[in-house]
Amino acid sequence: MKRGLYFIDYNRVVLHWHPSDVLSASRTHRARIDIVERIVMKKMVSLSAAVLLALTFSCSAKKKAPLRQEISPLDGKLSAFFMLCSRDAAGGAKVVEKHDIVKMLTHFLRMDGGGKKYYLLEREHISEMILAVTEGLYSDFILINKHGVVVYSRENDDIFGKNVRTGLSDSPLARCFARQDQDLHVEDVAAFPSGSGRYGIFISSRIVVENSFNGIFILQAGIDKIEGYLDGKTEIIDYEGRYRITPRREMIMTEHPLFELMEQGKAGSLNAGGKHYRYDPFEFRGIRWLIVGER
């Protein structure tokens, strides 16, 4: 009887045996066959793993990398601007609270004859105290007492003694006063006085003395500072599509012609009239803007 011969090759396995040996294979023969089978299985597993890895790599190579969201360089400047305004509003309110200025000015307002005279004498001193804790970016400082009456304005004598809930009900001052429950509120671009063409942003901070609401302090910031951040092809609109900041002052509060093609609150781009536009959202307190620029 001839014994079977076994040749082991790592790339392939070839078995040779005599037909008469099949039934009489010894344990040694079976052990050798087991060894061969294990080698074959290992090679098959290794080959399968290699194929799977290759397929995985091939599939992943075809996937597109996610688009990186572009961050507008204007975003950082706007954030810094509003953070400064917030700090100044809080600082001005603290000065008013410390010296109980609203109470004093309300008393002057109620005096029979001469009240305004005393107010005008004190106004310069009050303005100096507020200027000491602000950066001087503002066109006006305004104080409104808890009844809604304007008891101080650094620049605008015409509003002194008026109630924002009645005589100035459609003004940014009235809208700030309506947010008196908020420690800080930012009112979007508006013309004040109405029809004057003097556009500003209004930052208000509530005044609390001895745990009681005393009124609000308002900073009126002109839009010139923000306009200086814009290049000739960038403008700012709100979430309703109205221009808020643009060198074309006559366009403020009118609707942007491409607004319907933009997604509110999201960054994106669009093509129109042979031009490419990019828009990015900016939000801060009451501000909800889209920065729109031609690229």
TIROVO-466362 format. One line per field, with one value per atom (N, C-alpha, C): x, y, z; atom name; chain; residue in one letter. Coordinates in steps of 0.02 Angstrom, whole numbers. Layout:
% residues N
xx = X	...
yy = Y	...
zz = Z	...
at = CA	...
ch = A	...
aa = a	...
END
This chain:
% residues 295
xx = 43	0	44	28	66	34	76	50	36	-14	-30	24	32	82	47	73	42	93	74	117	81	115	84	116	74	97	53	82	44	-1	10	-34	-88	-73	-123	-104	-152	-139	-160	-115	-128	-121	-171	-170	-165	-120	-114	-119	-161	-166	-187	-170	-188	-259	-303	-372	-379	-331	-337	-322	-294	-276	-333	-386	-440	-470	-486	-519	-471	-407	-358	-315	-336	-296	-288	-229	-214	-228	-223	-232	-181	-122	-70	-92	-121	-146	-200	-246	-301	-274	-223	-193	-162	-128	-98	-150	-205	-259	-289	-296	-321	-276	-212	-163	-172	-179	-189	-252	-307	-371	-366	-331	-323	-284	-232	-193	-235	-275	-319	-369	-398	-448	-416	-354	-320	-308	-287	-275	-339	-395	-459	-482	-474	-494	-452	-386	-342	-360	-376	-395	-461	-509	-574	-565	-523	-511	-480	-432	-398	-446	-490	-540	-588	-611	-658	-626	-563	-527	-520	-505	-497	-562	-618	-683	-703	-689	-705	-668	-603	-562	-587	-604	-629	-693	-739	-803	-793	-750	-739	-705	-665	-629	-677	-736	-784	-829	-831	-873	-844	-886	-864	-855	-800	-790	-843	-868	-919	-893	-936	-916	-905	-849	-834	-873	-910	-950	-904	-912	-871	-893	-846	-861	-846	-896	-888	-841	-790	-745	-782	-839	-879	-911	-922	-955	-916	-850	-809	-812	-812	-815	-882	-936	-1002	-1009	-983	-986	-948	-889	-850	-887	-919	-956	-1013	-1052	-1110	-1090	-1035	-1010	-988	-957	-937	-998	-1049	-1110	-1144	-1144	-1175	-1139	-1073	-1034	-1047	-1049	-1061	-1131	-1181	-1249	-1253	-1219	-1218	-1181	-1125	-1086	-1124	-1159	-1199	-1256	-1288	-1343	-1319	-1259	-1232	-1220	-1195	-1185	-1251	-1302	-1369	-1397	-1388	-1412	-1375	-1310	-1269	-1288	-1303	-1319	-1394	-1434	-1507	-1530	-1502	-1512	-1584	-1615	-1684	-1731	-1723	-1766	-1757	-1695	-1680	-1711	-1701	-1727	-1803	-1833	-1906	-1933	-1897	-1916	-1912	-1858	-1852	-1910	-1928	-1982	-2049	-2059	-2122	-2124	-2068	-2066	-2105	-2139	-2176	-2128	-2118	-2074	-2002	-1956	-1886	-1861	-1906	-1884	-1837	-1854	-1811	-1745	-1746	-1685	-1635	-1660	-1616	-1593	-1638	-1621	-1564	-1568	-1515	-1449	-1452	-1391	-1359	-1400	-1374	-1355	-1384	-1374	-1300	-1264	-1193	-1154	-1169	-1135	-1152	-1215	-1236	-1202	-1199	-1167	-1093	-1060	-989	-980	-1025	-1020	-1030	-1077	-1090	-1033	-1007	-952	-890	-883	-825	-824	-882	-885	-905	-904	-920	-864	-868	-815	-828	-881	-893	-916	-948	-971	-1043	-1073	-1146	-1167	-1224	-1250	-1295	-1319	-1360	-1363	-1374	-1391	-1461	-1503	-1572	-1592	-1628	-1654	-1730	-1763	-1836	-1855	-1898	-1916	-1967	-1985	-2028	-2098	-2117	-2182	-2181	-2121	-2115	-2099	-2082	-2068	-1993	-1975	-1905	-1883	-1835	-1812	-1742	-1712	-1645	-1629	-1601	-1571	-1511	-1455	-1395	-1400	-1435	-1435	-1503	-1557	-1623	-1671	-1674	-1719	-1793	-1807	-1877	-1913	-1877	-1910	-1914	-1882	-1884	-1956	-1976	-2042	-2096	-2080	-2130	-2135	-2194	-2205	-2199	-2154	-2142	-2202	-2246	-2304	-2360	-2356	-2409	-2380	-2341	-2315	-2262	-2230	-2177	-2190	-2252	-2272	-2245	-2229	-2204	-2128	-2094	-2023	-1982	-1917	-1874	-1870	-1881	-1880	-1937	-1996	-2054	-2042	-2010	-1996	-1945	-1896	-1848	-1883	-1926	-1962	-2006	-2034	-2078	-2038	-1971	-1927	-1896	-1931	-1903	-1888	-1916	-1903	-1836	-1804	-1739	-1682	-1630	-1572	-1539	-1541	-1512	-1554	-1568	-1605	-1571	-1570	-1543	-1599	-1615	-1668	-1636	-1662	-1633	-1635	-1600	-1592	-1660	-1664	-1725	-1706	-1748	-1737	-1768	-1729	-1755	-1720	-1761	-1834	-1861	-1923	-1954	-1950	-1929	-1925	-1864	-1820	-1762	-1705	-1707	-1652	-1591	-1597	-1542	-1553	-1517	-1527	-1480	-1508	-1467	-1489	-1447	-1462	-1468	-1516	-1531	-1520	-1475	-1458	-1483	-1527	-1557	-1540	-1533	-1518	-1566	-1596	-1644	-1607	-1640	-1611	-1649	-1613	-1643	-1609	-1650	-1624	-1662	-1624	-1654	-1705	-1685	-1727	-1792	-1797	-1858	-1840	-1882	-1872	-1881	-1830	-1832	-1839	-1824	-1827	-1776	-1761	-1711	-1663	-1602	-1550	-1538	-1536	-1530	-1468	-1430	-1376	-1400	-1394	-1411	-1346	-1334	-1272	-1288	-1254	-1262	-1238	-1262	-1242	-1178	-1149	-1088	-1031	-1025	-971	-977	-1037	-1047	-1039	-1063	-1054	-980	-938	-866	-837	-872	-849	-864	-910	-933	-889	-878	-846	-901	-883	-932	-983	-971	-1017	-1053	-1052	-1084	-1137	-1194	-1249	-1280	-1319	-1350	-1425	-1460	-1534	-1557	-1621	-1648	-1682	-1711	-1741	-1808	-1829	-1889	-1870	-1804	-1780	-1769	-1778	-1770	-1698	-1675	-1608	-1605	-1550	-1539	-1475	-1422	-1359	-1337	-1332	-1309	-1285	-1232	-1211	-1265	-1312	-1368	-1424	-1416	-1463	-1536	-1548	-1617	-1649	-1609	-1636	-1654	-1633	-1646	-1722	-1741	-1809	-1849	-1816	-1848	-1824	-1860	-1844	-1790	-1745	-1692	-1724	-1706	-1739	-1727	-1674	-1658	-1676	-1711	-1724	-1762	-1808	-1849	-1806	-1746	-1702	-1656	-1660	-1616	-1652	-1614	-1641	-1631	-1685	-1682	-1641	-1593	-1553	-1500	-1488	-1438	-1390	-1330	-1280	-1294	-1279	-1290	-1263	-1275	-1253	-1304	-1302	-1349	-1320	-1346	-1327	-1387	-1377	-1432	-1402	-1432	-1410	-1337	-1311	-1241	-1193	-1218	-1175	-1184	-1132	-1134	-1136	-1183	-1191	-1183	-1154	-1147	-1184	-1221	-1255	-1242	-1232	-1217	-1260	-1286	-1327	-1284	-1312	-1281	-1337	-1329	-1381	-1349	-1382	-1361	-1420	-1442	-1500	-1559	-1583	-1640	-1622	-1558	-1535	-1538	-1568	-1571	-1555	-1493	-1469	-1443	-1444	-1408	-1358	-1295	-1243	-1238	-1254	-1258	-1202	-1162	-1107	-1100	-1083	-1070	-998	-990	-923	-896
yy = -60	0	62	106	169	222	258	310	374	411	475	526	570	623	691	733	798	853	898	956	1019	1058	1120	1180	1218	1280	1337	1395	1449	1485	1476	1506	1458	1393	1344	1279	1236	1171	1117	1071	1015	950	908	845	788	739	680	618	573	510	452	392	332	313	293	277	226	179	127	152	214	241	277	290	332	302	236	205	189	184	164	221	283	341	338	344	341	408	406	468	520	496	543	577	536	565	618	600	648	712	703	762	808	775	815	851	815	847	906	896	952	1012	1000	1056	1092	1052	1083	1123	1096	1132	1198	1195	1258	1310	1287	1333	1364	1321	1345	1396	1381	1427	1494	1491	1554	1596	1563	1600	1631	1592	1618	1677	1672	1728	1790	1779	1836	1868	1826	1852	1891	1864	1898	1965	1967	2030	2081	2057	2103	2131	2087	2110	2160	2145	2190	2257	2257	2320	2360	2326	2361	2392	2354	2380	2440	2434	2490	2553	2545	2602	2632	2587	2610	2651	2626	2662	2729	2728	2791	2842	2822	2869	2905	2874	2904	2955	2953	3000	3070	3118	3188	3212	3248	3277	3331	3334	3385	3455	3497	3566	3603	3638	3676	3741	3756	3817	3878	3922	3982	4030	4057	4104	4174	4217	4285	4324	4358	4398	4455	4474	4527	4504	4440	4412	4430	4423	4438	4512	4555	4627	4647	4617	4632	4607	4547	4520	4565	4588	4631	4697	4724	4787	4780	4726	4718	4699	4664	4649	4713	4758	4822	4863	4864	4900	4871	4806	4773	4792	4792	4810	4883	4927	4998	5011	4974	4982	4961	4907	4883	4933	4960	5008	5072	5097	5158	5148	5090	5075	5073	5047	5044	5114	5159	5228	5260	5249	5276	5248	5183	5151	5176	5182	5202	5270	5317	5386	5399	5348	5353	5412	5414	5471	5475	5418	5419	5452	5436	5465	5541	5563	5635	5671	5642	5675	5674	5621	5618	5673	5686	5740	5808	5819	5882	5891	5836	5839	5859	5841	5855	5924	5957	6023	6074	6118	6172	6229	6239	6294	6283	6286	6279	6208	6160	6091	6077	6102	6091	6127	6183	6220	6179	6148	6106	6044	6018	5960	5977	6036	6056	6067	6090	6100	6033	5984	5918	5875	5890	5847	5840	5895	5892	5847	5853	5811	5737	5723	5654	5626	5667	5645	5628	5668	5655	5589	5574	5511	5451	5457	5402	5394	5451	5448	5415	5421	5392	5316	5285	5211	5183	5225	5202	5219	5195	5204	5263	5301	5360	5345	5287	5268	5290	5326	5334	5405	5409	5474	5503	5461	5486	5436	5462	5423	5444	5396	5412	5374	5407	5375	5381	5325	5323	5295	5330	5305	5248	5221	5161	5175	5239	5257	5265	5259	5266	5337	5381	5451	5462	5498	5514	5568	5552	5601	5627	5599	5623	5603	5649	5636	5682	5654	5695	5745	5725	5766	5793	5760	5775	5805	5871	5904	5894	5880	5874	5815	5764	5705	5708	5757	5763	5772	5730	5735	5697	5667	5630	5557	5531	5461	5417	5369	5328	5283	5272	5228	5265	5331	5371	5415	5465	5513	5484	5428	5399	5323	5305	5235	5194	5227	5191	5200	5213	5227	5169	5167	5115	5121	5181	5190	5152	5155	5118	5043	5020	4949	4925	4968	4951	4948	4997	4999	4937	4913	4854	4791	4794	4737	4749	4785	4803	4743	4686	4626	4594	4618	4590	4634	4600	4638	4677	4649	4684	4669	4722	4713	4755	4728	4765	4774	4836	4852	4866	4834	4838	4909	4917	4983	5016	5079	5118	5192	5230	5302	5334	5375	5412	5479	5533	5536	5510	5489	5460	5510	5485	5526	5571	5567	5611	5587	5522	5495	5480	5488	5472	5401	5354	5284	5263	5223	5200	5131	5102	5040	5058	5028	5049	4991	5002	4950	4972	4934	4955	4907	4935	4896	4919	4872	4891	4918	4963	4995	4969	4943	4916	4948	4978	5009	4978	4951	4918	4865	4825	4770	4791	4855	4879	4908	4894	4920	4996	5032	5105	5134	5095	5120	5085	5115	5086	5140	5117	5159	5136	5184	5167	5202	5162	5188	5190	5247	5252	5254	5201	5197	5209	5256	5268	5208	5200	5142	5154	5213	5230	5181	5161	5116	5050	5022	4958	4966	5022	5035	5034	5056	5056	4987	4936	4867	4837	4867	4838	4858	4811	4830	4852	4871	4899	4849	4783	4732	4693	4719	4684	4728	4699	4734	4687	4716	4676	4685	4627	4628	4589	4598	4560	4497	4458	4394	4403	4465	4478	4506	4509	4530	4605	4643	4716	4738	4784	4812	4846	4832	4864	4906	4878	4915	4913	4970	4975	5046	5053	5121	5160	5123	5155	5169	5224	5239	5240	5258	5262	5193	5140	5072	5042	5074	5046	5039	4979	4959	4941	4939	4912	4840	4801	4729	4714	4669	4647	4605	4617	4583	4508	4483	4412	4374	4407	4377	4311	4305	4245	4184	4195	4140	4118	4153	4138	4099	4059	4022	4062	4076	4116	4080	4116	4089	4039	4029	3981	4014	3987	4011	3978	4013	3984	4029	4008	4048	4041	4087	4085	4124	4109	4144	4180	4242	4281	4337	4346	4400	4395	4333	4324	4338	4346	4360	4306	4296	4247	4283	4262	4294	4243	4264	4224	4260	4222	4252	4211	4246	4214	4246	4205	4233	4264	4314	4342	4357	4333	4344	4368	4417	4441	4473	4443	4468	4478	4539	4551	4557	4551	4560	4493	4493	4434	4457	4448	4475	4422	4439	4401	4449	4429	4468	4444	4488	4468	4503	4463	4492	4462	4504	4480	4454	4394	4363	4361
zz = 0	0	0	-45	-48	-5	29	73	32	57	23	34	-13	-8	0	43	56	43	2	-12	11	52	79	44	13	-19	7	26	57	8	-55	-104	-127	-124	-140	-105	-99	-66	-114	-127	-173	-135	-136	-101	-152	-138	-180	-136	-153	-115	-160	-135	-172	-152	-196	-179	-124	-121	-70	0	5	71	105	70	98	161	159	216	272	257	308	333	322	345	421	442	514	547	612	650	629	612	590	526	482	419	432	477	492	524	567	599	548	498	445	403	390	352	390	456	497	492	493	488	422	369	303	300	328	328	366	423	461	422	387	346	292	260	206	233	292	322	339	366	383	320	267	205	178	184	159	201	268	311	296	288	273	207	158	92	96	134	141	175	227	262	216	176	129	78	52	3	34	97	131	144	165	177	113	60	-5	-27	-18	-38	5	70	116	96	82	62	-3	-49	-114	-107	-64	-54	-20	31	68	25	-21	-65	-111	-124	-169	-134	-66	-30	-32	-40	-41	30	42	108	120	182	196	185	158	145	211	215	275	272	326	327	332	287	285	340	377	430	404	406	381	426	398	439	474	446	476	542	548	608	671	669	728	747	697	711	741	715	742	814	827	894	943	923	967	979	927	933	984	977	1021	1092	1099	1166	1202	1165	1193	1213	1170	1185	1248	1254	1311	1375	1372	1431	1451	1400	1414	1442	1416	1441	1514	1531	1601	1645	1619	1658	1670	1618	1627	1676	1673	1719	1791	1802	1870	1899	1855	1877	1897	1857	1870	1935	1946	2006	2068	2062	2120	2146	2101	2121	2123	2112	2113	2069	2009	1964	1938	1925	1899	1950	2013	2065	2067	2064	2066	2006	1946	1886	1883	1909	1912	1958	2012	2058	2023	1985	1948	1899	1867	1817	1848	1911	1945	1977	1980	2013	1972	2006	1973	1956	1891	1870	1893	1848	1867	1865	1858	1857	1800	1742	1684	1692	1725	1736	1777	1830	1872	1833	1792	1750	1703	1671	1624	1660	1722	1761	1778	1793	1812	1752	1695	1637	1618	1619	1601	1648	1712	1762	1752	1738	1727	1664	1612	1550	1562	1602	1616	1653	1700	1737	1690	1644	1598	1548	1524	1476	1506	1571	1605	1603	1592	1592	1523	1472	1404	1356	1295	1246	1198	1210	1169	1098	1087	1020	1007	1053	1052	1036	1001	982	1037	1082	1137	1194	1255	1314	1334	1353	1370	1433	1477	1538	1538	1551	1555	1624	1660	1727	1723	1780	1781	1755	1749	1722	1646	1617	1544	1522	1569	1552	1542	1489	1476	1525	1568	1617	1601	1549	1530	1459	1421	1356	1349	1333	1326	1269	1214	1154	1132	1152	1124	1175	1178	1226	1209	1146	1124	1157	1177	1206	1282	1313	1386	1411	1459	1488	1450	1393	1355	1379	1375	1394	1331	1334	1274	1258	1306	1293	1258	1256	1224	1169	1189	1140	1094	1114	1073	1064	1057	1058	1000	944	886	878	932	929	956	940	969	1045	1072	1145	1177	1146	1172	1169	1116	1109	1160	1175	1228	1296	1308	1372	1381	1326	1329	1348	1341	1360	1428	1471	1536	1581	1566	1606	1589	1535	1515	1541	1565	1590	1534	1473	1416	1354	1316	1253	1199	1137	1080	1030	1016	968	900	849	782	753	699	666	654	674	664	660	628	624	687	720	778	783	789	786	719	719	659	601	543	484	481	531	533	487	469	430	472	538	584	610	581	599	655	700	756	780	823	858	931	966	1034	1082	1131	1179	1248	1277	1341	1397	1456	1517	1572	1607	1660	1721	1756	1816	1877	1924	1985	2046	2089	2151	2209	2257	2315	2294	2245	2220	2186	2170	2136	2068	2018	1951	1951	1926	1926	1856	1805	1737	1693	1635	1590	1566	1552	1524	1453	1405	1335	1304	1268	1227	1155	1122	1052	1012	973	934	860	830	758	718	657	617	577	585	547	563	626	646	609	607	572	497	470	398	379	426	413	407	433	427	358	322	259	200	154	92	44	-15	-62	-88	-75	-101	-46	15	71	103	118	152	204	249	302	299	300	301	362	381	437	412	458	440	403	394	354	286	273	208	200	254	249	261	220	230	298	335	399	398	369	363	290	259	190	177	137	119	81	52	17	68	103	158	136	74	50	45	49	44	112	166	233	244	269	283	220	162	102	94	53	48	-3	16	-30	-86	-149	-205	-208	-175	-178	-115	-69	-4	-9	-56	-62	-80	-105	-123	-66	-10	47	101	137	193	258	292	353	407	435	490	470	405	382	333	332	283	216	163	96	42	-19	-77	-132	-179	-235	-294	-352	-413	-442	-460	-488	-531	-590	-634	-654	-658	-676	-620	-559	-501	-448	-408	-354	-287	-244	-179	-123	-69	-9	48	89	146	209	265	329	384	430	484	539	572	632	682	743	794	859	889	954	989	1044	1081	1033	1025	981	907	891	822	785	725	682	611	591	528	480	415	364	332	332	300	228	181	111	72	38	0	-69	-117	-185	-187	-214	-216	-288
at = N	CA	C	N	CA	C	N	CA	C	N	CA	C	N	CA	C	N	CA	C	N	CA	C	N	CA	C	N	CA	C	N	CA	C	N	CA	C	N	CA	C	N	CA	C	N	CA	C	N	CA	C	N	CA	C	N	CA	C	N	CA	C	N	CA	C	N	CA	C	N	CA	C	N	CA	C	N	CA	C	N	CA	C	N	CA	C	N	CA	C	N	CA	C	N	CA	C	N	CA	C	N	CA	C	N	CA	C	N	CA	C	N	CA	C	N	CA	C	N	CA	C	N	CA	C	N	CA	C	N	CA	C	N	CA	C	N	CA	C	N	CA	C	N	CA	C	N	CA	C	N	CA	C	N	CA	C	N	CA	C	N	CA	C	N	CA	C	N	CA	C	N	CA	C	N	CA	C	N	CA	C	N	CA	C	N	CA	C	N	CA	C	N	CA	C	N	CA	C	N	CA	C	N	CA	C	N	CA	C	N	CA	C	N	CA	C	N	CA	C	N	CA	C	N	CA	C	N	CA	C	N	CA	C	N	CA	C	N	CA	C	N	CA	C	N	CA	C	N	CA	C	N	CA	C	N	CA	C	N	CA	C	N	CA	C	N	CA	C	N	CA	C	N	CA	C	N	CA	C	N	CA	C	N	CA	C	N	CA	C	N	CA	C	N	CA	C	N	CA	C	N	CA	C	N	CA	C	N	CA	C	N	CA	C	N	CA	C	N	CA	C	N	CA	C	N	CA	C	N	CA	C	N	CA	C	N	CA	C	N	CA	C	N	CA	C	N	CA	C	N	CA	C	N	CA	C	N	CA	C	N	CA	C	N	CA	C	N	CA	C	N	CA	C	N	CA	C	N	CA	C	N	CA	C	N	CA	C	N	CA	C	N	CA	C	N	CA	C	N	CA	C	N	CA	C	N	CA	C	N	CA	C	N	CA	C	N	CA	C	N	CA	C	N	CA	C	N	CA	C	N	CA	C	N	CA	C	N	CA	C	N	CA	C	N	CA	C	N	CA	C	N	CA	C	N	CA	C	N	CA	C	N	CA	C	N	CA	C	N	CA	C	N	CA	C	N	CA	C	N	CA	C	N	CA	C	N	CA	C	N	CA	C	N	CA	C	N	CA	C	N	CA	C	N	CA	C	N	CA	C	N	CA	C	N	CA	C	N	CA	C	N	CA	C	N	CA	C	N	CA	C	N	CA	C	N	CA	C	N	CA	C	N	CA	C	N	CA	C	N	CA	C	N	CA	C	N	CA	C	N	CA	C	N	CA	C	N	CA	C	N	CA	C	N	CA	C	N	CA	C	N	CA	C	N	CA	C	N	CA	C	N	CA	C	N	CA	C	N	CA	C	N	CA	C	N	CA	C	N	CA	C	N	CA	C	N	CA	C	N	CA	C	N	CA	C	N	CA	C	N	CA	C	N	CA	C	N	CA	C	N	CA	C	N	CA	C	N	CA	C	N	CA	C	N	CA	C	N	CA	C	N	CA	C	N	CA	C	N	CA	C	N	CA	C	N	CA	C	N	CA	C	N	CA	C	N	CA	C	N	CA	C	N	CA	C	N	CA	C	N	CA	C	N	CA	C	N	CA	C	N	CA	C	N	CA	C	N	CA	C	N	CA	C	N	CA	C	N	CA	C	N	CA	C	N	CA	C	N	CA	C	N	CA	C	N	CA	C	N	CA	C	N	CA	C	N	CA	C	N	CA	C	N	CA	C	N	CA	C	N	CA	C	N	CA	C	N	CA	C	N	CA	C	N	CA	C	N	CA	C	N	CA	C	N	CA	C	N	CA	C	N	CA	C	N	CA	C	N	CA	C	N	CA	C	N	CA	C	N	CA	C	N	CA	C	N	CA	C	N	CA	C	N	CA	C	N	CA	C	N	CA	C	N	CA	C	N	CA	C	N	CA	C	N	CA	C	N	CA	C	N	CA	C	N	CA	C	N	CA	C	N	CA	C	N	CA	C	N	CA	C	N	CA	C	N	CA	C	N	CA	C	N	CA	C	N	CA	C	N	CA	C	N	CA	C	N	CA	C	N	CA	C	N	CA	C	N	CA	C	N	CA	C	N	CA	C	N	CA	C	N	CA	C	N	CA	C	N	CA	C	N	CA	C	N	CA	C	N	CA	C	N	CA	C	N	CA	C	N	CA	C	N	CA	C	N	CA	C	N	CA	C	N	CA	C	N	CA	C	N	CA	C	N	CA	C	N	CA	C	N	CA	C	N	CA	C	N	CA	C	N	CA	C	N	CA	C	N	CA	C	N	CA	C	N	CA	C	N	CA	C	N	CA	C	N	CA	C	N	CA	C
ch = A	A	A	A	A	A	A	A	A	A	A	A	A	A	A	A	A	A	A	A	A	A	A	A	A	A	A	A	A	A	A	A	A	A	A	A	A	A	A	A	A	A	A	A	A	A	A	A	A	A	A	A	A	A	A	A	A	A	A	A	A	A	A	A	A	A	A	A	A	A	A	A	A	A	A	A	A	A	A	A	A	A	A	A	A	A	A	A	A	A	A	A	A	A	A	A	A	A	A	A	A	A	A	A	A	A	A	A	A	A	A	A	A	A	A	A	A	A	A	A	A	A	A	A	A	A	A	A	A	A	A	A	A	A	A	A	A	A	A	A	A	A	A	A	A	A	A	A	A	A	A	A	A	A	A	A	A	A	A	A	A	A	A	A	A	A	A	A	A	A	A	A	A	A	A	A	A	A	A	A	A	A	A	A	A	A	A	A	A	A	A	A	A	A	A	A	A	A	A	A	A	A	A	A	A	A	A	A	A	A	A	A	A	A	A	A	A	A	A	A	A	A	A	A	A	A	A	A	A	A	A	A	A	A	A	A	A	A	A	A	A	A	A	A	A	A	A	A	A	A	A	A	A	A	A	A	A	A	A	A	A	A	A	A	A	A	A	A	A	A	A	A	A	A	A	A	A	A	A	A	A	A	A	A	A	A	A	A	A	A	A	A	A	A	A	A	A	A	A	A	A	A	A	A	A	A	A	A	A	A	A	A	A	A	A	A	A	A	A	A	A	A	A	A	A	A	A	A	A	A	A	A	A	A	A	A	A	A	A	A	A	A	A	A	A	A	A	A	A	A	A	A	A	A	A	A	A	A	A	A	A	A	A	A	A	A	A	A	A	A	A	A	A	A	A	A	A	A	A	A	A	A	A	A	A	A	A	A	A	A	A	A	A	A	A	A	A	A	A	A	A	A	A	A	A	A	A	A	A	A	A	A	A	A	A	A	A	A	A	A	A	A	A	A	A	A	A	A	A	A	A	A	A	A	A	A	A	A	A	A	A	A	A	A	A	A	A	A	A	A	A	A	A	A	A	A	A	A	A	A	A	A	A	A	A	A	A	A	A	A	A	A	A	A	A	A	A	A	A	A	A	A	A	A	A	A	A	A	A	A	A	A	A	A	A	A	A	A	A	A	A	A	A	A	A	A	A	A	A	A	A	A	A	A	A	A	A	A	A	A	A	A	A	A	A	A	A	A	A	A	A	A	A	A	A	A	A	A	A	A	A	A	A	A	A	A	A	A	A	A	A	A	A	A	A	A	A	A	A	A	A	A	A	A	A	A	A	A	A	A	A	A	A	A	A	A	A	A	A	A	A	A	A	A	A	A	A	A	A	A	A	A	A	A	A	A	A	A	A	A	A	A	A	A	A	A	A	A	A	A	A	A	A	A	A	A	A	A	A	A	A	A	A	A	A	A	A	A	A	A	A	A	A	A	A	A	A	A	A	A	A	A	A	A	A	A	A	A	A	A	A	A	A	A	A	A	A	A	A	A	A	A	A	A	A	A	A	A	A	A	A	A	A	A	A	A	A	A	A	A	A	A	A	A	A	A	A	A	A	A	A	A	A	A	A	A	A	A	A	A	A	A	A	A	A	A	A	A	A	A	A	A	A	A	A	A	A	A	A	A	A	A	A	A	A	A	A	A	A	A	A	A	A	A	A	A	A	A	A	A	A	A	A	A	A	A	A	A	A	A	A	A	A	A	A	A	A	A	A	A	A	A	A	A	A	A	A	A	A	A	A	A	A	A	A	A	A	A	A	A	A	A	A	A	A	A	A	A	A	A	A	A	A	A	A	A	A	A	A	A	A	A	A	A	A	A	A	A	A	A	A	A	A	A	A	A	A	A	A	A	A	A	A	A	A	A	A	A	A	A	A	A	A	A	A	A	A	A	A	A	A	A	A	A	A	A	A	A	A	A	A	A	A	A	A	A	A	A	A	A	A	A	A	A	A	A	A	A	A	A	A	A	A	A	A	A	A	A	A	A	A	A	A	A	A
aa = m	m	m	k	k	k	r	r	r	g	g	g	l	l	l	y	y	y	f	f	f	i	i	i	d	d	d	y	y	y	n	n	n	r	r	r	v	v	v	v	v	v	l	l	l	h	h	h	w	w	w	h	h	h	p	p	p	s	s	s	d	d	d	v	v	v	l	l	l	s	s	s	a	a	a	s	s	s	r	r	r	t	t	t	h	h	h	r	r	r	a	a	a	r	r	r	i	i	i	d	d	d	i	i	i	v	v	v	e	e	e	r	r	r	i	i	i	v	v	v	m	m	m	k	k	k	k	k	k	m	m	m	v	v	v	s	s	s	l	l	l	s	s	s	a	a	a	a	a	a	v	v	v	l	l	l	l	l	l	a	a	a	l	l	l	t	t	t	f	f	f	s	s	s	c	c	c	s	s	s	a	a	a	k	k	k	k	k	k	k	k	k	a	a	a	p	p	p	l	l	l	r	r	r	q	q	q	e	e	e	i	i	i	s	s	s	p	p	p	l	l	l	d	d	d	g	g	g	k	k	k	l	l	l	s	s	s	a	a	a	f	f	f	f	f	f	m	m	m	l	l	l	c	c	c	s	s	s	r	r	r	d	d	d	a	a	a	a	a	a	g	g	g	g	g	g	a	a	a	k	k	k	v	v	v	v	v	v	e	e	e	k	k	k	h	h	h	d	d	d	i	i	i	v	v	v	k	k	k	m	m	m	l	l	l	t	t	t	h	h	h	f	f	f	l	l	l	r	r	r	m	m	m	d	d	d	g	g	g	g	g	g	g	g	g	k	k	k	k	k	k	y	y	y	y	y	y	l	l	l	l	l	l	e	e	e	r	r	r	e	e	e	h	h	h	i	i	i	s	s	s	e	e	e	m	m	m	i	i	i	l	l	l	a	a	a	v	v	v	t	t	t	e	e	e	g	g	g	l	l	l	y	y	y	s	s	s	d	d	d	f	f	f	i	i	i	l	l	l	i	i	i	n	n	n	k	k	k	h	h	h	g	g	g	v	v	v	v	v	v	v	v	v	y	y	y	s	s	s	r	r	r	e	e	e	n	n	n	d	d	d	d	d	d	i	i	i	f	f	f	g	g	g	k	k	k	n	n	n	v	v	v	r	r	r	t	t	t	g	g	g	l	l	l	s	s	s	d	d	d	s	s	s	p	p	p	l	l	l	a	a	a	r	r	r	c	c	c	f	f	f	a	a	a	r	r	r	q	q	q	d	d	d	q	q	q	d	d	d	l	l	l	h	h	h	v	v	v	e	e	e	d	d	d	v	v	v	a	a	a	a	a	a	f	f	f	p	p	p	s	s	s	g	g	g	s	s	s	g	g	g	r	r	r	y	y	y	g	g	g	i	i	i	f	f	f	i	i	i	s	s	s	s	s	s	r	r	r	i	i	i	v	v	v	v	v	v	e	e	e	n	n	n	s	s	s	f	f	f	n	n	n	g	g	g	i	i	i	f	f	f	i	i	i	l	l	l	q	q	q	a	a	a	g	g	g	i	i	i	d	d	d	k	k	k	i	i	i	e	e	e	g	g	g	y	y	y	l	l	l	d	d	d	g	g	g	k	k	k	t	t	t	e	e	e	i	i	i	i	i	i	d	d	d	y	y	y	e	e	e	g	g	g	r	r	r	y	y	y	r	r	r	i	i	i	t	t	t	p	p	p	r	r	r	r	r	r	e	e	e	m	m	m	i	i	i	m	m	m	t	t	t	e	e	e	h	h	h	p	p	p	l	l	l	f	f	f	e	e	e	l	l	l	m	m	m	e	e	e	q	q	q	g	g	g	k	k	k	a	a	a	g	g	g	s	s	s	l	l	l	n	n	n	a	a	a	g	g	g	g	g	g	k	k	k	h	h	h	y	y	y	r	r	r	y	y	y	d	d	d	p	p	p	f	f	f	e	e	e	f	f	f	r	r	r	g	g	g	i	i	i	r	r	r	w	w	w	l	l	l	i	i	i	v	v	v	g	g	g	e	e	e	r	r	r
END
